[in-house]
């Protein structure tokens, strides 16, 4: 469904201050990378339809940049990103938004929107010029709120919500886009343990019961181990390993990525891998 073919990207003077809503020919990142700080170097990957894929790597490994390339917000300096048989950089922002939804790590609003207004923003790619939301859009928004367990918050102001509630509402807005693919950047960052479990359970439900394809960038190895069926490990801008979680999440790979000796084993009760850090080691 979504794949990257030998993608390279570097941040240089031509990528600063670019709008994420630029058209296909104006998106940041196109062109020569000479003199740019290379963030991703020859990255290839494939996200299958209905997959639940985690992207792991230390700070500066290119996880967020990769998500932006996959979503079409940034354009590769070389290589290409494909959505089915169409190059992502050939699609308009509206067409991309109908097929790919992005959940950022943090959401900051310039105005005080209600929860319903937030979720209805997800319907904008499906509306014509000067068209306002109708009964069908409201029904889709309420269905998205129900799916994320936030229907009772419909009339609340977004800024009054807890961190976990905000994250679920932002996911509801992504669902309201009716996109089959969600890209999530650190979806449980800054959440307490209870909310982390809630969000992880919600993502599992969306994938298993609704068939939504999920790509999750995270620092939380145990979240990735319990949630994701496949992992992509980024190391210094390149793919260190990719494949089934139980094959990729190994002590050796963790030491290479983070310089940490860790015990990786299957938890007796949950049946999935758990990672216990032991001591700091030199990175490989």
C-alpha positions as CSV (number, residue, x, y, z in Angstrom):
1,X,0.0,0.0,0.0
2,X,2.8,2.5,0.9
3,X,6.4,2.1,0.1
4,X,9.6,4.1,-0.1
5,X,12.2,3.3,-2.8
6,X,15.8,4.3,-2.0
7,X,14.7,7.6,-0.4
8,X,17.4,10.1,0.6
9,X,16.7,13.4,2.4
10,X,18.8,16.2,3.8
11,X,17.8,19.4,5.6
12,X,19.3,22.4,3.9
13,X,18.5,26.1,3.2
14,X,15.8,25.2,0.7
15,X,13.8,23.2,3.3
16,X,13.6,25.9,6.0
17,X,10.3,27.6,6.6
18,X,8.5,25.6,4.0
19,X,4.7,25.1,4.4
20,X,3.5,21.6,4.8
21,X,0.6,22.5,2.6
22,X,2.6,23.3,-0.5
23,X,1.6,21.8,-3.8
24,X,3.4,18.8,-5.3
25,X,5.9,21.0,-7.2
26,X,6.7,23.2,-4.2
27,X,7.0,20.7,-1.3
28,X,10.1,21.0,0.8
29,X,13.1,18.8,0.2
30,X,13.1,18.5,-3.6
31,X,16.4,19.1,-5.4
32,X,20.1,18.9,-4.6
33,X,21.2,17.8,-1.1
34,X,24.8,19.1,-1.5
35,X,25.6,21.0,1.6
36,X,22.6,19.7,3.4
37,X,22.6,17.7,6.6
38,X,21.8,14.2,5.4
39,X,19.1,12.7,7.6
40,X,18.0,9.7,5.6
41,X,20.2,7.8,3.2
42,X,18.9,5.2,0.8
43,X,15.9,4.1,2.8
44,X,13.6,1.5,1.3
45,X,10.6,0.0,3.1
46,X,7.1,-1.4,2.4
47,X,4.0,-0.9,4.6
48,X,1.4,-3.6,3.7
49,X,-2.3,-2.8,3.6
50,X,-3.8,-3.6,7.0
51,X,-0.3,-3.7,8.6
52,X,0.7,-2.4,12.0
53,X,4.3,-1.3,11.7
54,X,6.5,0.4,14.2
55,X,9.5,2.6,13.4
56,X,12.2,2.6,16.1
57,X,15.5,4.4,16.4
58,X,17.4,6.9,18.7
59,X,17.0,10.7,18.6
60,X,18.3,12.0,15.3
61,X,17.9,8.7,13.4
62,X,15.3,10.2,11.0
63,X,12.0,8.7,12.4
64,X,9.9,11.9,12.2
65,X,11.5,12.9,8.9
66,X,10.6,9.5,7.5
67,X,7.0,9.9,8.6
68,X,6.9,13.3,6.9
69,X,8.2,11.8,3.7
70,X,5.7,9.0,3.8
71,X,2.8,11.5,4.3
72,X,4.0,13.8,1.5
73,X,4.7,16.7,3.8
74,X,8.4,16.5,2.6
75,X,9.6,15.5,-0.8
76,X,12.7,13.2,-1.1
77,X,15.9,14.6,-2.4
78,X,16.2,11.3,-4.3
79,X,14.2,8.2,-4.5
80,X,10.4,8.1,-4.3
81,X,7.5,7.3,-2.1
82,X,4.6,5.4,-3.6
83,X,1.0,5.0,-2.5
84,X,-0.3,1.9,-4.3
85,X,0.9,2.6,-7.8
86,X,1.0,6.4,-7.6
87,X,3.9,8.6,-6.5
88,X,3.0,10.5,-3.4
89,X,4.6,13.7,-4.8
90,X,2.2,13.5,-7.8
91,X,-0.9,13.7,-5.6
92,X,-2.5,16.9,-4.4
93,X,-2.8,17.7,-0.7
94,X,-6.5,17.0,-0.8
95,X,-6.1,13.6,-2.4
96,X,-3.3,12.7,0.0
97,X,-5.5,13.8,3.0
98,X,-8.3,11.5,1.8
99,X,-6.0,8.5,2.0
100,X,-3.4,9.3,4.7
101,X,-4.0,10.8,8.1
102,X,-1.2,12.0,10.4
103,X,-1.4,12.1,14.2
104,X,1.4,14.4,15.5
105,X,3.2,14.0,18.8
106,X,1.7,17.2,20.1
107,X,-1.2,19.3,18.9
108,X,-1.3,23.1,19.6
109,X,-4.2,25.2,18.5
110,X,-4.3,28.9,17.8
111,X,-8.0,29.1,18.8
112,X,-10.2,27.5,21.4
113,X,-12.0,24.8,19.4
114,X,-14.5,22.3,20.8
115,X,-13.9,18.6,20.5
116,X,-16.6,18.3,17.8
117,X,-15.0,21.2,15.9
118,X,-11.6,19.4,16.1
119,X,-12.9,16.2,14.8
120,X,-14.9,17.9,12.0
121,X,-11.6,19.3,10.7
122,X,-10.9,15.8,9.5
123,X,-13.8,16.2,7.1
124,X,-12.3,19.2,5.3
125,X,-10.6,17.1,2.5
126,X,-14.0,15.8,1.6
127,X,-15.7,19.2,1.3
128,X,-16.0,21.4,-1.8
129,X,-15.0,25.0,-1.9
130,X,-17.1,27.0,0.6
131,X,-19.0,23.8,1.5
132,X,-19.9,23.4,5.2
133,X,-20.2,20.1,7.1
134,X,-23.6,18.4,6.7
135,X,-25.5,15.7,8.6
136,X,-23.3,12.9,7.0
137,X,-20.1,14.7,8.2
138,X,-21.5,15.0,11.7
139,X,-22.5,11.3,11.7
140,X,-18.9,10.4,10.6
141,X,-17.4,12.6,13.3
142,X,-19.6,11.1,16.0
143,X,-18.7,7.6,14.8
144,X,-15.0,8.5,15.1
145,X,-15.6,9.9,18.6
146,X,-17.4,6.7,19.6
147,X,-14.6,4.5,18.2
148,X,-12.0,6.4,20.3
149,X,-14.2,6.4,23.5
150,X,-14.5,10.2,23.4
151,X,-18.2,10.7,22.5
152,X,-19.0,12.1,25.9
153,X,-16.4,14.9,25.3
154,X,-18.1,16.2,22.2
155,X,-19.1,19.6,23.7
156,X,-15.9,20.1,25.7
157,X,-13.3,22.6,24.7
158,X,-10.2,20.8,23.4
159,X,-7.8,22.7,25.7
160,X,-9.6,21.6,28.8
161,X,-8.9,17.9,28.1
162,X,-6.2,15.8,29.7
163,X,-3.2,14.6,27.6
164,X,-4.7,11.2,27.0
165,X,-8.1,12.6,26.1
166,X,-6.5,15.1,23.7
167,X,-4.6,12.3,22.0
168,X,-7.7,10.2,21.5
169,X,-9.6,13.2,20.1
170,X,-6.8,13.8,17.6
171,X,-6.9,10.2,16.6
172,X,-10.7,10.6,16.2
173,X,-10.1,13.6,13.8
174,X,-7.7,11.4,11.8
175,X,-10.4,8.7,11.6
176,X,-13.0,11.2,10.5
177,X,-10.8,11.8,7.4
178,X,-11.9,8.3,6.3
179,X,-8.3,7.6,5.4
180,X,-7.2,4.0,5.5
181,X,-3.7,4.8,6.6
182,X,-2.7,6.5,9.9
183,X,0.9,7.7,10.6
184,X,1.4,8.4,14.3
185,X,4.5,10.2,15.7
186,X,5.1,9.2,19.3
187,X,1.4,8.6,20.1
188,X,2.0,7.8,23.8
189,X,4.7,10.4,24.6
190,X,4.2,12.4,27.8
191,X,1.2,10.2,28.8
192,X,1.0,8.3,32.1
193,X,1.0,4.5,32.2
194,X,-2.8,4.3,32.2
195,X,-3.3,6.5,29.2
196,X,-0.5,4.7,27.4
197,X,-2.4,1.5,27.8
198,X,-5.6,3.1,26.6
199,X,-4.0,4.6,23.5
200,X,-2.3,1.3,22.7
201,X,-5.6,-0.6,23.1
202,X,-7.3,1.9,20.9
203,X,-4.7,1.5,18.1
204,X,-5.0,-2.3,18.3
205,X,-8.8,-2.0,18.0
206,X,-8.5,0.3,15.0
207,X,-6.2,-2.1,13.2
208,X,-7.9,-5.3,14.1
209,X,-11.6,-4.3,14.0
210,X,-11.6,-1.5,11.5
211,X,-8.7,-2.6,9.2
212,X,-6.9,0.7,9.5
213,X,-3.2,0.5,8.4
214,X,-1.0,2.0,11.1
215,X,2.6,3.2,11.1
216,X,3.8,4.2,14.6
217,X,7.0,6.0,15.3
218,X,8.0,5.5,18.9
219,X,10.8,5.5,21.5
220,X,8.9,3.0,23.7
221,X,10.3,-0.4,22.9
222,X,7.8,-2.2,25.0
223,X,4.9,-0.4,23.3
224,X,6.3,-1.4,19.9
225,X,6.8,-5.0,21.2
226,X,3.3,-5.4,22.4
227,X,1.5,-3.5,19.6
228,X,3.4,-3.8,16.3
229,X,3.5,-6.9,14.1
230,X,6.5,-5.6,12.1
231,X,9.3,-3.2,12.9
232,X,11.6,-0.9,11.0
233,X,14.8,0.0,12.8
234,X,16.6,3.2,11.8
235,X,20.2,3.7,12.6
236,X,22.1,6.8,11.4
237,X,19.6,7.5,8.6
238,X,19.6,3.9,7.3
239,X,17.5,0.8,7.8
240,X,19.3,-1.4,10.2
241,X,16.7,-4.1,10.1
242,X,13.1,-4.7,9.1
243,X,10.8,-7.6,9.6
244,X,8.6,-9.4,12.1
245,X,8.8,-7.9,15.6
246,X,10.1,-11.1,17.2
247,X,12.9,-11.3,14.7
248,X,13.9,-7.7,14.7
249,X,13.7,-6.7,18.3
250,X,16.9,-8.3,19.6
251,X,19.4,-7.5,22.3
252,X,22.1,-7.0,19.6
253,X,20.0,-4.5,17.6
254,X,19.1,-2.6,20.8
255,X,22.7,-2.2,21.7
256,X,23.5,-1.0,18.2
257,X,20.7,1.5,18.2
258,X,20.9,2.9,21.8
259,X,24.1,1.7,23.3
260,X,22.2,-0.2,25.9
261,X,22.5,-3.8,27.0
262,X,19.0,-5.2,27.4
263,X,17.3,-8.4,28.2
264,X,14.6,-9.3,25.6
265,X,12.3,-12.1,26.3
266,X,8.7,-13.3,26.0
267,X,6.6,-12.3,28.9
268,X,4.8,-15.3,30.4
269,X,1.5,-13.7,31.0
270,X,1.1,-11.3,28.0
271,X,2.8,-13.6,25.5
272,X,4.7,-10.8,23.8
273,X,8.3,-9.6,24.0
274,X,9.4,-7.3,26.8
275,X,12.6,-5.3,26.9
276,X,14.4,-4.7,30.2
277,X,17.4,-2.3,30.0
278,X,20.4,-3.5,32.1
279,X,23.3,-1.1,31.5
280,X,24.7,1.4,29.2
281,X,27.2,0.2,26.6
282,X,29.1,1.8,23.7
283,X,27.0,2.0,20.6
284,X,28.1,-0.1,17.7
